Amino acid sequence: MEFKSKNPVLNKIESTVETNNYSYVTGETATFSGIATKTGILLSIIFGISLIIWTNLSTFADYLPGMMIGGMIVGFISVIAAGVSRNASPFFTILYAISEGLVLGTVSAIVNTALPGIVADAVLITFAIFAFLLIAYSTGLFKVGFRFRKIFYTALFGVCIFYFFYFILSFFNIPLLQVQNPGILIALTLGMVILASFSLLIDFDNCKLAVKDGVPKRSEWYLSLGLLVSLVWLYIEVLRLLIIISSYFRD
């Protein structure tokens, strides 16, 4: 008899000791309240840094490009590092929140200067979607199974391949895709919003399975990181969608 999860995601965050053919989870285990608390801390870091940038935009004006690029690089490295070294995941998760605070604070401040009020709308819509998905998942309206995950990861792989070639070809001034029709742009961006929403559902399911399987308490930071990455992605796509819609109606 074996209690170790068959979920490959959970196998990476479980800490077990094999004794007489039994797997015992060591130490305290992850809880929903612990994950929620850590996610709240991370969001507070992002909001705090964003607010500082927002209220001191003129002071940071000369540093905004460096802050945004540096934040993106550090954020990417932090996610990779947290996945490789789970013992160090608390540090890298907090570092990710700090870096994303720089990125989102910079982007949001610049966008709001050009389109006042649009950032507040994006934040409200993002958390409204988050709340709806959480309720829908908790009540069983949305279920995350193997097929759901397969569809999501296949779509995500396709998007990554597209952006990879888009990035490479941009160095040679070769346009991979130029869409001028606002209707198509809105549809494509809406598709990305849906994909980011699917990512959140998978994160909810990962948290549920982790708590059920009794993974170590330190895994709460890594699970919170997953939620935060999906939330940041969702916010960016919602903001992009609102910018496209606003530009369309303004023209």
Secondary structure, DSSP 8 states (H G I E B T S, - for coil): ---S---HHHHTT--EEEETTEEEE-SSB--HHHHHHHHHHHHHHHHHHHHHHHHTHHHHGGGHHHHHHHHHHHHHHHHHHHHH-GGGHHHHHHHHHHHHHHHHHHHHHHHHHHSTTHHHHHHHHHHHHHHHHHHHHHTTSS---HHHHHHHHHHHHHHHHHHHHHHHHHTTT--S-----HHHHHHHHHHHHHHHHHHHHHHHHHHHHHHHHT-BTTHHHHHHHHHHHHHHHHHHHHHHHHHHHHHHHH-
